[in-house]
Amino acid sequence: MAKDALHDCERAPSPGETKRCVASIEDMFDFATSLLGRSVVVRTTDSTAGANTKILLGEVKGINGGNVTKSVSCHQSLYPHLLYYCHSVPKVRVYEADILDPKTKSRINHGVAICHLDTSSWSPDHGAFVALGPSPGKIEVFHWLFENDMTWAMAD
């Protein structure tokens, strides 16, 4: 797993991607603000509550009005010490929503999702295409941010 983390950090960026591996929150902030400016908000999914169960989504809020925006996402890597793979890719939308219990309608989590609008440069072996079938550039890919992953976006 540490080998995979190092590979992600050392590989060349994908077309349009800007990336950096960081080992501190200060380095993460510096990278995010170098791309987005100083007026940023960081968001994450609160927890794993609701995973592998039926859920109901509450109101979905588009960050920056749901428009295509710049963001920096940082994914925690499995490595012996703190390491985040941070990257910014073009043409994304960021959303957040409360995740509700479908019976009681009570809030069980708060989730953040990213929509990748341009997948044309992704590998055909990417997990999204393996799971969904189409090839790069044919579909948009939405995914939840995992607990402990973060996305930075310009403040609304």
VEXDO-191429 format. One record per residue: z, x, y of N, C-alpha, C in turn; residue in three letters. Coordinates in pm, whole numbers, padded with zeros to 5 digits, always signed. Each point is the difference from the previous one (the first is absolute). Example, Ala and Ser with C-alpha at 12.3 -4.5 7.8 and 13.67 -1.06 7.14 Angstrom:
2
+00780+01319-00569+00000-00089+00119+00000+00090+00120ALA-00072-00035+00105+00006+00082+00119+00073-00077+00109SER
***
This chain:
156
+00000+00082-00119+00000-00082+00119+00000+00086+00126MET+00073+00110-00004-00001+00092+00113-00140+00058+00017ALA-00069+00022-00111-00137+00052+00003-00093-00099+00071LYS+00018-00131-00028-00081-00103+00068+00026-00001+00150ASP+00128+00015+00038+00035+00001+00142-00066+00118+00070ALA+00004+00116-00062-00064+00118+00059-00151-00018+00009LEU-00060-00060-00102-00145-00025+00003-00036-00089+00118HIS+00076-00109+00020-00027-00091+00112+00012+00074+00133ASP+00098+00089+00010+00021+00072+00125-00109+00103+00027CYS-00051+00060-00106-00095+00110+00015-00147-00042+00001GLU-00030-00120-00049-00140-00041-00006-00055-00023+00140ARG-00131+00012+00011-00067-00026+00128+00015-00148+00036ALA+00009-00032+00128+00008-00142+00038-00128-00074-00035PRO+00013-00128-00026-00116-00087-00021-00074-00016+00133SER-00126-00042-00002-00072-00021+00127+00077-00096+00092PRO+00024+00043+00122+00070-00081+00099+00151+00008-00009GLY+00052+00062-00104+00145+00008-00019+00057+00122+00071GLU+00116-00018+00060+00080+00110+00054+00129-00001-00079THR+00041+00113-00056+00116+00000-00089+00088+00121+00020LYS+00125-00015-00040+00096+00110+00002+00116-00036-00092ARG+00049+00097-00072+00122-00020-00078+00115+00051+00084CYS+00106-00078+00005+00115+00034+00085+00128-00003-00083VAL+00094+00083+00042+00126+00012-00074+00121-00042+00083ALA-00025-00064+00115+00111-00048+00082-00046-00120+00082SER+00095-00080+00043-00033-00115+00084-00053+00048+00135ILE+00048+00115+00047-00048+00054+00127-00148+00036-00010GLU-00040+00064-00111-00142+00034-00018-00085-00126-00015ASP+00055-00102-00066-00071-00126-00017-00024-00064+00137MET+00104-00007+00081-00011-00057+00135-00102+00078+00083PHE+00006+00133-00006-00092+00083+00076-00145-00026-00042ASP-00024-00011-00131-00136-00026-00048-00047-00138+00046PHE+00085-00101-00018-00039-00137+00037-00029-00009+00150ALA+00085+00058+00082-00020-00011+00144-00116+00088+00049THR-00034+00106-00075-00115+00081+00039-00130-00081-00014SER-00001-00098-00091-00119-00083-00021+00004-00132+00076LEU+00120-00054+00022+00013-00135+00054+00056-00007+00142LEU+00056+00110+00048+00069-00003+00129+00148-00024-00022GLY+00077+00003+00106+00146-00006-00012+00055-00142-00015ARG-00077-00101+00031+00048-00138-00009-00035-00057-00139SER+00084+00030-00099-00027-00039-00138+00118-00076-00059VAL-00031-00075-00104+00102-00070-00078-00024+00035-00145VAL+00107+00029-00072-00011+00030-00142+00047-00123-00078VAL-00071-00032-00108+00032-00117-00082+00000+00040-00147ARG+00079-00071-00077+00004+00022-00144+00039-00130-00069THR-00027-00007-00128+00047-00111-00081+00148+00026-00026THR+00081-00105+00016+00146+00018-00005+00052+00051-00134ASP-00050-00056-00109+00056+00033-00132-00100-00040-00108SER+00043+00004-00123-00085-00044-00111+00031-00144-00040THR+00086-00068+00074+00035-00138-00033-00126-00087-00004ALA-00016-00076-00106-00116-00087-00017-00109+00062-00086GLY+00013+00129-00031-00102+00065-00084+00001-00061-00139ALA-00119-00019-00054-00018-00053-00136+00057-00141-00019ASN+00006-00075+00109+00043-00140-00007-00095-00082+00085THR+00008-00131-00015-00078-00088+00088+00066+00000+00137LYS-00085+00008+00102+00049+00001+00138-00082-00096+00083ILE+00048-00025+00119-00071-00079+00099+00000+00083+00127LEU-00115+00009+00065-00006+00073+00126+00035-00092+00115LEU+00085+00050+00088+00029-00070+00123-00112+00026+00100GLY+00029-00016+00126-00101+00024+00103-00048+00144-00007GLU-00131+00018+00004-00061+00132+00000-00033+00036+00144VAL+00047+00115+00043-00024+00045+00138-00091+00121-00003LYS-00111-00007+00072-00090+00113+00014+00051+00093+00108GLY+00018+00125-00034+00044+00099+00098-00115+00025+00097ILE+00034+00015+00126-00100+00012+00107-00098-00117-00003ASN+00057-00118-00021-00078-00124+00001-00090-00018-00122GLY+00022+00081-00105-00085-00009-00118-00134+00069+00017GLY-00017+00068+00114-00125+00072+00025-00004+00130-00078ASN-00119+00055-00016-00014+00133-00059+00080+00094+00089VAL+00083+00083-00062+00090+00087+00075+00005+00137-00063THR+00056+00094+00073+00027+00131-00057+00142-00003-00054LYS+00019+00059-00115+00134+00012-00055+00011+00131-00075SER+00121+00041-00022+00030+00117-00083+00093-00050-00109VAL-00043+00013-00124+00084-00039-00113+00055+00124-00067SER+00126-00006-00037+00067+00112-00065+00058-00047-00132CYS-00044+00066-00107+00038-00039-00135+00092+00106-00059HIS+00114-00045-00050+00096+00092-00059-00060+00061-00127GLN+00009+00132-00013-00053+00069-00116+00112+00037-00095SER-00032+00000-00129+00096+00043-00100-00002+00152-00004LEU+00099+00059+00062+00008+00144+00015+00148+00036+00002TYR+00036+00123-00033+00144+00035-00005+00076-00017+00131PRO-00069-00002+00113+00066-00027+00128-00083-00102+00078HIS+00054-00045+00112-00069-00101+00080-00140+00045+00036LEU-00099-00080-00035-00138+00030+00033-00075-00132+00016LEU-00065-00016+00113-00081-00118+00026-00144+00042+00023TYR-00091-00073-00063-00143+00016+00024-00036-00100+00109TYR-00031+00049+00119-00032-00085+00114-00150+00009+00030CYS-00059-00114+00031-00142+00000+00033-00036-00118+00087HIS-00107+00021+00072-00058-00107+00082-00144-00015-00045SER-00038-00122-00029-00138-00028-00040-00057-00103+00097VAL-00131+00004+00020-00059-00095+00096-00007-00142-00056PRO-00013-00094+00090-00026-00140-00032+00104-00062-00092LYS+00121-00016+00054+00106-00069-00074+00059-00111+00087VAL+00058-00095-00069+00084-00100+00064+00137+00011-00066ARG+00105-00025+00078+00137+00006-00052+00063-00137+00018VAL+00069-00045-00104+00065-00131+00001+00144+00014-00046TYR+00082-00095+00040+00136-00009-00055+00032-00147-00024GLU+00085-00022-00099+00036-00138-00036+00134-00002-00069ALA+00073-00109+00020+00118-00023-00080-00044-00045-00139ASP+00070+00047-00100-00026-00038-00138+00113-00093-00040ILE-00038-00120-00045+00096-00108-00022+00013-00034-00147LEU+00117-00053-00035+00019-00059-00132-00077-00131-00002ASP-00089-00022-00097-00084-00121+00004+00078-00130-00017PRO+00116+00005-00063+00079-00123-00018+00086-00032+00122LYS+00073+00101+00048+00096-00026+00109-00058+00026+00138THR-00115+00069+00004-00065+00041+00126+00086+00098+00079LYS+00102+00059-00063+00083+00098+00068-00068+00137-00004SER+00026+00077+00102-00061+00133+00012+00064+00095-00101ARG-00086+00066-00080+00051+00098-00096-00045+00142+00034ILE-00098+00011+00090-00049+00132+00036-00086-00013+00126ASN-00034+00112+00057-00095+00005+00111-00101+00108-00036HIS-00127-00037-00007-00102+00093-00046-00100+00037+00106GLY-00056+00119-00016-00105+00051+00088-00122+00028-00087VAL-00116-00044+00047-00125+00019-00076-00106+00063+00089ALA-00088+00074-00063-00112+00065+00067-00128-00055-00059ILE-00098-00027+00084-00132-00040-00046-00099+00109+00038CYS-00059+00062-00102-00103+00102+00020-00135-00072+00003HIS-00063-00001+00116-00125-00074+00018-00122+00077-00048LEU+00008+00133+00000-00114+00082-00041+00041+00088-00117ASP-00045-00034-00118+00033+00077-00121-00120+00081-00049THR-00102+00013+00083-00126+00061-00044+00016+00147-00040SER+00099+00070+00053+00017+00142-00034+00101+00021-00112SER+00057-00108-00054+00100+00014-00106-00067+00035-00132TRP+00075+00064-00086-00048+00033-00133-00016-00127-00083SER-00105-00010-00081-00014-00115-00090+00115-00009-00101PRO+00072+00111-00019+00114+00002-00092+00130-00044+00065ASP-00003-00034+00130+00122-00045+00068+00058-00119-00073HIS+00131-00006-00007+00069-00108-00072-00039-00139+00043GLY-00035-00017+00128-00040-00133+00048-00126-00047-00070ALA-00096+00090-00019-00126-00038-00065+00018-00013-00151PHE+00087+00082-00055+00029-00012-00143+00061-00137-00029VAL+00092-00044+00089+00068-00129-00021-00089-00119+00036ALA-00079+00013+00106-00073-00116+00054-00147-00006-00040LEU-00057+00112-00037-00137-00001-00050-00108+00049+00094GLY-00009-00049+00124-00112+00043+00085+00004+00150+00029PRO-00104+00047+00061-00013+00142+00030+00030+00027+00148SER+00012+00127+00037+00029+00035+00139-00097-00066+00099PRO+00056-00047+00111-00079-00062+00105-00032-00146-00023GLY+00030-00054-00117-00033-00140-00031+00113-00096+00033LYS+00124+00051+00007+00115-00087+00028+00095+00066+00099ILE+00079-00083+00065+00113+00048+00078+00118+00009-00095GLU+00090+00094+00022+00116+00016-00087+00127-00020+00080VAL+00077-00100-00039+00131-00027+00058+00105+00050-00097PHE+00107+00059+00052+00112+00036-00088+00130-00001+00078HIS+00106-00030-00072+00134+00005+00057+00042+00146+00010TRP+00078+00031+00100+00066+00130+00005+00121-00005-00091LEU+00019+00103-00076+00117+00009-00085+00125+00024+00085PHE+00114-00036-00056+00127+00036+00061+00000+00152+00018GLU+00048+00047+00111+00007+00143+00037-00130+00057+00053ASN-00112-00073-00011-00122+00041+00069+00004-00064+00139ASP-00071+00059+00093+00004-00048+00138-00140-00004+00059MET-00018-00089+00095-00123+00004+00079+00039-00005+00147THR-00062+00085+00075+00020+00009+00145-00122-00061+00067TRP+00024-00080+00102-00110-00059+00078+00040-00002+00146ALA-00100-00010+00087+00030-00011+00141+00082-00127+00023MET+00096+00008+00091+00085-00115+00028-00083-00114+00055ALA+00032-00124-00043-00070-00120+00049+00026-00017+00149ASP
***
